[in-house]
Amino acid sequence: MTKRRKPQNLTTIAFDADDTLWQNERFFRITQERFAELLADFAPADHLEERLLAAETRNIGHYGFGIKGFVLSMIETAIEVTEERVPAAVIAELMAAGREMLRHPIELLPHARETVEALAPSHHILLITKGDLLDQERKLAQSGLGDLFDWVEIVSHKTPEVYTRVFERHGDGAARAMMVGDSMRSDVVPAIAAGGWGVHIPNGPAWELEKAATPDQPERFVEMPSLADLPDLVHRLG
C-alpha cells in the first residue's frame, strides 16, 4: 500500500517583531552615534564601532539580545578604550540613553497591522521574537497587535530546533509553516533548515551579527521589499 503523503499547504505564519513589525535597529544606531560623540576624545568612530561589536559578540552568551546587553557592552567598551579613565558622566549618559530606548514609543512599520489582520482569519498566526522578556512584552502591548496572534514565543536564540518545536506545538509542523522577518541569520536561515518557508523583508542595514548568506533553497526562500506583498505570496502558496 502506498503511504498517503501529508498535505504541504501553508497553514502557519510566524512573524519576527523588531524591525519586521516595528522599528528597532534605528534607535540602536542613534544611540551608537551618541556613544561615538561621547568618546570622540579617546577613539575614532570606526575604531569604537569595531570594539563595540567585539564586546557585543563576547557578551551575547551572557546578556542575550536587547537593549540591556547593548548598554552593558557600550560601558565595557568605554572602559576599555579609555584604559579605565572614562568619566563617570559618560557612564551616566550611556545608562540614561538605555533607559530612553526602553521608554521609546512603538512605531509600527508600514503595512504591519493590515498584513497581520489580512492573514489572521485563515492561518495560525504566531509571533516569534528574541530579546529581553520585559522589553519585548512592553513593545507587544504597546503595538496593539497582541490580540491578532494565536501564540507568542519570546526566545533567547532562534535555531532550527526552536522553530521545529514552536511549529509542532502551535501549528501543523515546520513543513506547513512560514517565518517572516528582517534577519537572514535569525528568521530565514534556521526556519528553512527546520523545513519551513523563510521570507526576508530587509529593513535598512543589517546588524553585523544578524548577517548570513542567502539560503540555497529557492523553493523555500522569498525576499520581498514590503509586508504589503505577503498576502499575495501566501495566497499563491495556499
N, C-alpha and C positions, 0 to 999 in steps of 0.2 A: 504494500500500500504506500502511495506517495504521501509524505507528510505535508499537510497544508501549511503554507508559509504565513507567518503573522503579517497582517497588512502594515505597510510602511508609511501611510499618510501621516501628515503632521498634525499632532493634537496638543502639543505643549509648547508654549513660547515663554522663554525667560529673558528678562531684561537686566542688564547692569544698571547701576544707579548713577554714580558720579561720572559726569561728562558724557553720559548717554541720555539720561532723562533730565538732569540738571547740571548747571555749571559747577565746576570744582577746581580743575587744574589752573584756571586763570588766576584764582586767588592765591594759589601756591606761588605762581610766578611773580605776582605783585609783591608778595612778602619777601621772596628771594631777592628781588631788586632792591627792596629796602635794606635787607641784610647786607648786600654789597655796598650800599651807601654808608652804612654804619661802620663798616670795616675797611673803607677805602684807604685809610691811612696805613693799613697793615698789609694789604694784599690786593692785587688787581682782581677785577670781577671774574675773569676767566679762570684764574687760579682758585678763587673761592668756590666757584661752581664745581670744579673738579674735586676739591677737598670735601665739599658738602655731599656730593654724590657718593664719594667713597665712604663717608660716615653713614649715610642712609643705607648703603649696601651692607655695611657691617651690622647695622642696628635693626634691620628688618626682622631678623630672627628673635630679637629681644623685645622690641616695641611694637612690631607689626606695622601695618599700613595706616596712615592717617595723620591728622594734624599734630597730635601729641608727640609722636615719634619724629615728625619733621622738626618741631621746635627743639626737642632734645638734641637732634643731630645738628641744628644750627648752633646751639650753645656749645656743644662739643667742638665743632669746627672753629668757633670763635676763640675758644680756649687754646686750641692747638696753634692756629695761625698767629696768635699774639704771644705765644710762648708763656701762657698763663698770666698775661698782663691785661686782658680785656677789661675795660671799665665796667663797674657794676651797673652803670646807667645803660650800657649797651645790652647787658643781660636782661635788665628790667624791660627794655623796649622790645626785645625779642619775645619775652613772655607775654607782654601786652598785645603784640601782633598775633600771637597764637590765640589768645582769648578773643580777639576781634574776629579771627577766622571762624572760631567756634560759634560766634554770635551772628555771623553774617546771614541775612535772609536768603532763602532758597530762590533761585532763578531757574524756572523750568526752561529747557531748551525748546526751540521751535518744533511744533508738531508732537511733542511728547504726550500731552493729555489726549489729543484726538486719536492718536495712533493706538494707545493702550485701550481707550474706550471702544475703538472700532473692532479690536480683536477679542476683547474680553467676553462677549456673548457666545463665541463659537469655539474658544480654546481655553485650556488650562493656562492661566497667566501667573507666572512666578517672578519674583524679584530675587536675584542672587547677587549680593554685593559683599565687598570685604572692607575692613577698616575697623575703627573704634566703635564698639557696640552702642554706646550712649550717643555719639555723634551721628551715626547712621540712623538710629531711631528718631533722633530730633529732626533730621533732614526729611525723613519719610513722612513724619507727622506734619511738617510744615508744607510739604509738597502738595498735599491734598489728593494724592494718588493712592493712598493706602487701601481704600475700600475696593479698588479695582483688581487687587492681586488675590489670588487664591491661597498663596503662601509666600512668606518672606524668609529668606535664609541670609543671615549675616555671618560670613565665614572669615577665617584668618587667612586662608590661601585658596585659590581656585585651581584645582588639579583635576585630571580626568577622573580620579576616584571620587572626588566631591561631586562632580557633575553626574556620574553614574548613580551615586547614592540618592541625590536630590531628585533626579528624573525618575528613578524607580519608585521612590516614596511618594512623590507628589504629581506623577504623570503616568505615562504609559511606557516608560523606558527611554533611554537616550536615542534610540533609533527613530523615535517619533517626536523628538524634541529639537528645538532651535534655541540657541543662545545669541542674544543681540547685544553688542557693546562696542565701545571705542578702543578697547585694548586688544591688540592682536595676541599678546602673550597670555593674558588672563581670561579673556572672554572667548576668543575664537579658537586658538590652537588646542587648548585642553578639552573644549566641548566637542570638537571634531574628533579628537583622539578617543573620546568616550563613545563615539558612534553617532553623534548628533550633527545638526547643521550649525554652522557658525556664520553670523552676519556681522561684518565690520563696518562701523559708521564712524570714521575719523572725526575728531573734534579738535582741530588745531594740532600743534606739535605734540608728539607723544613724549611722555616722561621716559628717560633712558631705560629705567628698569621695567618698562611695560612694552618695549620693542621686541619684535620677533619676526622671523621670516614668514612670508606668505605661505600658507599651507599648500602642499602639492596634492590637493584633493578637490579639484574644481567642481565635482558633482555635489560636494557638501559645503562649499565656501562661496559666499557672495559678499562683495563690497558695494556699498551704495552711499551716495552723498548725504542722504537725509532720512530721518524716520518716516517722512511722508511717503516714501516709496515702499515701506514694509508691507502694508496690507495687500498691495498688488502681488508682491512676491509670495506671501502666504497663500493667497488665493490660487496662484499658479501651482504651488506645491500641493495644495489641498485636494 
